[in-house]
Amino acid sequence: MMKNYHINVFYSEEDEGYIADIPALKFCSAWGATAEEAVREVEIAKSAWIEAAKASGKPIPEPKYRPAIYQLS
């Protein structure tokens, strides 16, 4: 199974749209008029985040498919 980063999606009254963020990648988030658009935009932001981290030699966290709160101990 291919691992990928967990994406949170929620509606923001303040922003009047959906916010998608990737908790594993600090400050990686995006806005969309629909939940689907927000996810598409955060995928673009994820690619840019990873490229910027590679270019500056910063560590890139390993993808974890499920956040810790959902994992069984």
C-alpha positions, 0 to 999 in steps of 0.5 A: 500500500502506498503511504501518503500524508494525512490531510485534514479538511474542514469548513471555515466560516471566517474564510467562507470556504474549505481549508485543507492542511497536512499536519506532518508538513508544518504550515502546509495548507490551502483554501478551496471553495469546495472540499475537493478544490481544497484537497487539490490545492493542498496537493499542489502546496505539498509538492511545493513544500517538499521541493522547498525542503529539498532545495534548502536541505531540510528534513522531510517527514515520512508520510504516515497514512493515519494520524496517531489519534487513530492508531491502536496501541 
